[in-house]
């Protein structure tokens, strides 16, 4: 990610691939103001990327609103054993 950010600082604007790759960090507020501003400028002009970001936000909101469920007793242990067995094959 760091190398991508260094490349972004060299560019004046962002393309669709960069905006989509950084969309999650953008929504989480984990980017610098400069990069966030470039993303905001891009999505103002690019309907496809604006829809991508809106869809991601809506998905996160829906998932956050879902009730949390508990795992059955022993599930973690069974999963760990199964994964260990598959790695050994």
Wavefront OBJ file of the C-alpha trace (Angstrom):
o trace
v 0.000 0.000 0.000
v 2.825 2.404 0.799
v 4.242 2.109 -2.727
v 0.788 2.846 -4.151
v 0.544 5.961 -1.994
v 3.968 7.184 -3.126
v 2.861 6.732 -6.730
v -0.337 8.666 -6.034
v 1.576 11.675 -4.733
v 3.418 11.881 -8.044
v 0.169 12.009 -10.025
v -2.097 14.993 -10.309
v -5.283 12.935 -10.476
v -6.401 9.400 -9.760
v -7.791 6.869 -12.182
v -10.594 4.420 -11.574
v -8.325 1.516 -10.542
v -6.631 3.613 -7.847
v -9.913 5.010 -6.542
v -11.436 1.555 -6.274
v -8.323 0.102 -4.625
v -8.359 2.870 -1.996
v -12.147 3.089 -1.519
v -12.191 1.186 1.763
v -9.380 3.275 3.269
v -11.138 6.400 1.976
v -14.403 5.452 3.669
v -12.585 4.627 6.915
v -10.808 8.005 6.907
v -7.397 6.319 6.797
v -5.966 8.393 3.933
v -4.245 11.755 3.950
v -6.345 14.818 3.187
v -4.527 15.169 -0.122
v -5.374 11.653 -1.324
v -8.927 11.867 0.045
v -9.392 15.123 -1.831
v -8.207 13.486 -5.054
v -10.697 10.663 -4.546
v -13.527 13.111 -3.840
v -12.661 15.038 -7.006
v -12.625 11.843 -9.031
v -15.974 10.549 -7.771
v -17.596 13.920 -8.483
v -16.760 13.401 -12.161
v -16.904 9.597 -12.492
v -20.376 8.105 -12.126
v -19.031 4.543 -12.069
v -16.661 5.177 -9.164
v -19.289 7.224 -7.320
v -21.668 4.259 -7.612
v -18.889 1.913 -6.438
v -18.275 3.983 -3.295
v -22.010 4.383 -2.609
v -22.503 0.632 -2.952
v -19.594 -0.082 -0.603
v -20.998 2.349 1.974
v -24.460 0.810 1.733
v -23.020 -2.688 2.090
v -21.028 -1.721 5.183
v -24.094 -0.068 6.706
v -26.274 -3.125 6.055
v -23.694 -5.509 7.489
v -23.224 -3.281 10.538
v -26.982 -3.314 11.173
v -27.212 -7.117 11.142
v -27.509 -8.817 14.506
v -24.416 -10.638 15.658
v -24.726 -14.359 16.026
v -22.794 -16.687 18.265
v -20.914 -19.722 17.084
v -21.867 -23.175 18.315
v -19.771 -24.531 21.200
v -16.535 -26.113 19.964
v -16.737 -24.552 16.505
v -13.419 -22.720 16.820
v -11.595 -25.856 17.885
v -13.111 -27.942 15.065
v -12.259 -25.280 12.501
v -8.680 -25.037 13.739
v -8.265 -28.823 13.603
v -9.675 -29.003 10.106
v -7.455 -26.204 8.832
v -4.413 -27.829 10.410
v -5.317 -31.102 8.706
v -5.693 -29.439 5.301
v -2.326 -27.707 5.620
v -0.683 -31.040 6.365
v -1.961 -32.610 3.145
l 1 2 3 4 5 6 7 8 9 10 11 12 13 14 15 16 17 18 19 20 21 22 23 24 25 26 27 28 29 30 31 32 33 34 35 36 37 38 39 40 41 42 43 44 45 46 47 48 49 50 51 52 53 54 55 56 57 58 59 60 61 62 63 64 65 66 67 68 69 70 71 72 73 74 75 76 77 78 79 80 81 82 83 84 85 86 87 88 89
